[in-house]
Structures are given as C-alpha cells and as structure tokens.
C-alpha cells in the first residue's frame, strides 16, 4: 500500500470501514425497476433518515443543556388533535343552556340518583362462542348487568319486557363471521339509542401481562375528550351504565377514551408498588367503538327519528374534523 493510505482489505489490518450511503437530493426509490433492489434501497434510505434525525435530536439536546435557563421553549409538535377544526357545538362548562338541557334530558333521573342502573346484555340471533364469551366478560365489567340470549326475539319485543322488569339500559352485541362487530346501546324507557361499529375486540386470554380476574367492586369511570354536544350525549350514555359511588378499595377503573372519534375502552386495576409509585394492570376485555348513528327514543330501524347519522362521503372530507 502507498504511504498514507488506509488499510487494504485482506492485508490483516482489520475490517474495512463501513461504506456510508449517500443518496442524491433528487433520489427516488420508486424509480428503481427491480423490486428486490427497490425494497433494499428503501430500507437503507429509511435507516439513513433515522440516523440523521437521531443526530439532530442529540445536537439540539446538547445545545439546550449548554444554554441552560436561556434555552428557548420546546416547539409543540403539530398533531391532528391540536390542529382540529373548531366545532361550533363544543360544550362550554359554564353554558346555562347546556346545563338546562342536561337537567331535563333522558339521563337526568340517573344523575339525580332517582334510578339505579340495571343492564340487560344480549346478542344477535345464534351467537358464536367468541361473542358469548365477550358478553360474559362485559357483564363482569358493568355492575348489575345480566346476560340473556335472544332466542329469535325481535328487539321491539325485547324492549317492552326490559321496561317491565325495570332495566335501565339494553346492550346488543352483533357479530359477523363469528367476530363481534357492532354494539347497540339503548337507554330505557325513552331512549336515546346509539349504534356503534365495534373493532379490535380482545378477550382476557388474548391480552398479554393481564391481571387476575376482576372483582365485584364497583369501578371508577373515566370519560376522556367528549367535548361536543354529541360527545356529551354519548359520554352521559356510558356514564349511566355504572352506579354512582365507586368502591375505591377494588382499585378498578373503566375508561372510555375518545380520540379522533374512535372510542377506546380499557379496564384496568391500580397496583400500588410503593407510597410514590403506582402501576396499572389491564384486566380486559378491550374494544374500540365508532359511532354510526344516534336515534331518538328506543330502537326503531324503520320509523325512528335520528339525531345524528355518520355519512362518510359528506363528513369525512377533512382529517381534522371530528364530531365527538
């Protein structure tokens, strides 16, 4: 080797330095015709992007540490949530009109402690095993709930029987191809009725690192991010399923978290590791809901009056527009 040159591969001076990939500014992976080569180059390009991003992040952190208190405030990243299009029906907590409506709506007897929740959980006709197990596990989450099977009865015949037996809510779990895919929630005796699309259902045995079976204690209920008038109505429907006074000794909490109009349900138990550290264990089941319609009164598919219906072609024109 010439004087001053680096080690030559194979001369015993160690392995050659890894070649750094340099892509031209106008590089486009899609221009590569060979599929395998295109996939390989795409992976190398993504790896280079990650390295550059990590290096920039380290550089900025060192600059902030060097400036100390004089460092500029951190930039708030742009997300779909914080760029949300303002909805004119967003609820102001101090709005007298909203307070009056809530004091006189169908859920007022529950919030005034005049009624005690009693829930009937049923299924579509001839449910399969997965749907049956899901209903049984849902009954362990919602106190004072009872599971009955349809046996071919129409909902219009079930609802009068529920009212006669003092049930306050009716939950119907629908399925398609042996998988639960829909939920109908009807508040009795005067409605309203909400129809949800259900997805991402996970039973207890399918959840990793799950806790022990839930106890019979009344759980706490957390409702997150239901900000519009429609969202308030849906949040009040979920709240009316659970008794008022949670038993904190059970350390159980049911969460309905709305994000981009998807409602994520989780059921956890608090684990107190020490006086300062608290962890959580997921108990299950878990599922995701997407509101399809809200109907006045009890379930009536033919002549019911709808307050709100999700119309994809008209309502999903902007990714930053949400309705709950």
C-alpha positions in Angstrom: 0.0 0.0 0.0 1.2 3.5 -0.7 2.4 5.7 2.3 -0.5 7.5 4.0 -3.2 5.3 2.6 -5.7 3.4 4.8 -5.7 -0.4 5.4 -6.3 -2.6 2.4 -9.0 -5.3 2.8 -7.3 -8.7 3.3 -3.9 -7.4 4.5 -4.5 -8.2 8.2 -5.0 -4.6 9.2 -8.6 -5.1 10.3 -12.0 -5.0 8.6 -12.7 -2.1 6.1 -14.7 0.9 7.4 -18.5 0.6 6.6 -19.4 2.4 3.5 -21.7 5.4 4.2 -24.7 5.5 1.9 -25.1 8.9 0.2 -28.3 9.5 -1.7 -28.6 12.3 -4.2 -31.0 15.1 -3.3 -33.4 14.1 -6.1 -33.2 10.4 -5.3 -36.5 8.5 -5.6 -36.7 4.8 -4.6 -39.8 4.4 -6.9 -37.6 4.9 -10.0 -35.7 1.6 -9.3 -37.3 -1.0 -11.5 -36.1 -4.2 -9.7 -38.4 -5.0 -6.9 -35.9 -6.6 -4.5 -33.3 -3.8 -5.2 -36.0 -1.2 -4.6 -37.0 -2.7 -1.3 -33.4 -3.0 -0.2 -32.6 0.6 -1.1 -35.8 1.8 0.6 -34.7 0.1 3.9 -31.2 1.7 3.6 -32.8 5.1 2.9 -35.1 4.8 6.0 -32.1 3.8 8.1 -30.2 6.9 7.0 -33.2 9.1 7.7 -33.4 7.7 11.3 -29.7 8.3 11.9 -29.9 11.9 10.7 -33.0 12.5 12.8 -31.3 11.0 15.9 -28.1 13.0 15.4 -30.2 16.2 15.0 -32.1 15.4 18.2 -28.8 14.9 20.2 -27.4 18.1 18.8 -30.4 20.1 19.9 -30.3 18.5 23.4 -26.7 19.4 23.8 -27.4 23.0 22.7 -30.3 23.2 25.3 -28.1 21.9 28.1 -25.3 24.4 27.2 -27.8 27.3 27.2 -29.4 26.2 30.5 -32.2 28.6 31.5 -31.7 30.7 28.4 -32.7 27.9 26.1 -35.8 28.7 24.0 -39.0 26.8 24.9 -39.6 23.4 23.2 -41.6 23.6 20.0 -45.0 22.0 20.2 -45.3 19.3 17.6 -48.1 19.5 15.1 -50.7 16.7 15.5 -54.1 16.1 14.1 -55.6 16.6 17.5 -54.1 20.1 18.2 -54.9 21.2 14.6 -58.5 20.1 15.0 -61.1 22.2 13.2 -63.2 24.1 15.7 -66.7 22.7 16.1 -69.4 25.2 16.9 -71.1 22.6 19.1 -68.2 22.4 21.6 -69.6 22.5 25.1 -68.7 25.3 27.5 -68.9 24.0 31.1 -70.5 27.3 32.2 -73.1 27.4 29.4 -76.5 27.8 31.1 -78.3 26.3 28.0 -76.3 23.1 28.2 -76.9 22.9 32.0 -80.6 23.2 31.4 -80.7 20.6 28.7 -78.7 18.1 30.8 -81.1 18.8 33.8 -84.1 17.8 31.7 -82.8 15.1 29.3 -83.4 11.4 29.4 -80.4 10.8 31.7 -81.5 13.3 34.4 -83.1 10.7 36.6 -79.8 8.8 36.7 -77.7 11.8 37.5 -80.2 12.9 40.1 -79.9 9.5 41.7 -83.5 8.6 41.2 -82.7 5.4 39.3 -80.2 2.6 39.8 -78.6 1.2 36.7 -79.8 -2.3 35.7 -78.4 -3.5 32.4 -79.5 -6.2 30.0 -76.8 -7.6 27.7 -77.9 -9.7 24.8 -76.6 -10.8 21.4 -77.7 -11.3 17.8 -79.5 -14.5 16.9 -77.5 -17.7 17.2 -74.3 -16.1 18.6 -71.0 -18.0 18.3 -68.6 -18.8 21.1 -66.4 -15.7 20.9 -69.4 -13.3 21.1 -70.9 -15.3 24.0 -67.6 -15.1 25.9 -67.3 -11.4 25.2 -70.8 -10.7 26.6 -69.9 -12.7 29.8 -66.7 -10.7 30.3 -68.5 -7.4 29.6 -71.0 -8.4 32.4 -68.2 -8.6 34.9 -67.1 -5.1 34.0 -70.6 -3.4 34.3 -72.1 -4.0 37.7 -75.8 -5.2 38.0 -75.8 -6.4 34.4 -77.5 -9.6 33.2 -76.8 -11.7 30.1 -79.7 -13.2 28.2 -79.7 -14.8 24.8 -82.1 -13.7 22.0 -83.7 -17.0 21.0 -85.1 -15.3 17.9 -86.9 -12.4 19.6 -87.1 -9.1 17.8 -85.7 -6.1 19.7 -89.1 -4.4 19.5 -90.5 -7.3 21.7 -87.5 -7.3 24.0 -87.6 -3.6 24.9 -91.2 -3.7 26.5 -90.1 -6.7 28.5 -87.0 -4.9 29.7 -89.0 -1.8 30.7 -91.5 -4.0 32.6 -88.6 -5.6 34.5 -87.0 -2.2 35.5 -84.0 -2.4 33.2 -82.5 1.0 32.6 -80.3 0.1 29.5 -80.1 -2.5 26.8 -76.9 -3.6 25.2 -77.0 -5.7 22.0 -73.7 -7.2 20.7 -73.9 -8.0 16.9 -71.5 -10.3 15.1 -70.3 -11.0 11.6 -68.3 -14.2 10.6 -68.1 -15.2 14.3 -66.5 -11.9 15.3 -68.3 -9.2 17.4 -68.6 -6.2 15.0 -71.4 -4.0 16.3 -72.9 -2.6 19.6 -76.4 -1.1 20.1 -76.9 0.8 23.3 -80.4 1.8 24.1 -81.3 3.8 27.2 -84.7 2.8 28.7 -87.5 3.7 28.8 -87.4 6.8 26.5 -84.1 6.4 24.6 -81.8 7.6 23.0 -80.3 4.7 21.1 -76.8 4.7 19.8 -75.4 2.3 17.2 -71.6 1.7 17.2 -69.3 -0.2 14.9 -67.0 -2.4 17.0 -63.5 -3.4 16.2 -60.2 -4.6 17.8 -62.0 -6.9 20.3 -59.6 -8.6 22.7 -60.8 -11.1 25.3 -58.9 -11.6 28.6 -56.9 -14.6 27.5 -55.7 -12.7 24.4 -54.2 -9.8 26.5 -50.5 -10.0 27.4 -49.5 -9.4 31.0 -53.1 -9.2 32.2 -54.0 -9.1 35.8 -56.2 -11.5 37.8 -59.9 -11.8 37.3 -61.8 -8.6 38.2 -63.6 -8.5 41.5 -67.3 -7.5 42.1 -66.3 -4.0 43.3 -68.0 -1.0 41.5 -65.3 0.5 39.3 -64.4 4.1 38.7 -65.4 5.5 35.3 -63.2 7.9 33.3 -64.6 9.7 30.2 -62.0 11.4 28.1 -62.3 14.0 25.4 -66.1 14.1 24.8 -66.3 17.8 24.1 -69.1 18.5 21.7 -72.9 18.3 22.3 -73.0 15.0 20.5 -70.0 13.8 22.5 -71.6 14.9 25.8 -74.7 12.8 25.0 -72.6 9.7 24.2 -70.5 10.3 27.4 -73.6 10.5 29.5 -74.9 7.3 28.0 -71.7 5.5 29.0 -71.8 7.0 32.5 -75.4 5.9 33.0 -74.3 2.3 32.8 -72.3 2.4 36.1 -73.5 3.0 39.7 -72.7 6.4 41.2 -70.4 5.6 44.1 -67.3 3.6 43.0 -65.7 1.3 45.5 -62.2 2.6 45.6 -61.0 -0.4 47.6 -61.4 -2.5 44.5 -58.8 -0.3 42.6 -60.6 -0.9 39.3 -61.3 1.7 36.6 -63.2 1.6 33.3 -62.0 4.1 30.7 -63.8 5.4 27.6 -61.2 7.5 25.7 -62.3 9.4 22.6 -59.6 10.1 20.1 -60.4 11.2 16.6 -64.0 10.0 17.0 -62.8 6.5 17.9 -63.8 5.4 21.5 -61.2 3.1 23.1 -62.4 1.1 26.1 -60.0 -0.3 28.6 -60.5 -1.9 32.0 -57.6 -1.6 34.5 -56.6 -2.2 38.1 -54.3 0.1 40.1 -51.2 -1.6 41.6 -49.6 0.4 44.4 -45.9 -0.5 44.2 -44.9 1.9 47.0 -46.0 5.2 48.5 -44.9 7.1 45.4 -45.1 4.6 42.6 -48.4 3.4 41.1 -48.7 1.0 38.2 -51.7 -0.4 36.3 -52.7 -3.9 35.2 -55.1 -4.4 32.3 -57.9 -6.8 33.1 -59.8 -6.8 29.8 -61.8 -7.1 27.7 -60.8 -4.3 25.3 -62.5 -3.0 22.2 -62.9 0.1 20.0 -66.2 1.8 19.1 -67.0 4.1 16.2 -70.4 5.9 16.4 -72.6 5.2 13.4 -75.9 6.8 14.5 -77.8 8.3 17.4 -81.5 7.8 17.4 -84.2 9.5 19.5 -86.3 7.1 21.6 -85.8 3.3 21.8 -84.6 1.1 18.9 -86.8 1.5 15.8 -85.0 0.8 12.5 -87.9 1.7 10.2 -89.7 4.8 11.7 -87.1 6.0 14.2 -86.1 9.7 14.2 -82.3 10.1 14.0 -80.5 12.9 15.8 -77.2 12.1 14.0 -76.0 9.7 11.3 -72.4 9.2 10.1 -72.2 9.9 6.4 -68.8 9.0 5.2 -68.8 10.9 1.8 -70.1 14.1 3.4 -68.5 14.1 6.8 -65.1 12.6 6.2 -63.8 15.2 3.8 -61.3 16.6 6.3 -59.0 14.5 8.6 -59.0 17.4 11.1 -62.8 17.5 11.5 -64.2 15.5 14.5 -67.8 15.2 15.8 -67.4 13.9 19.3 
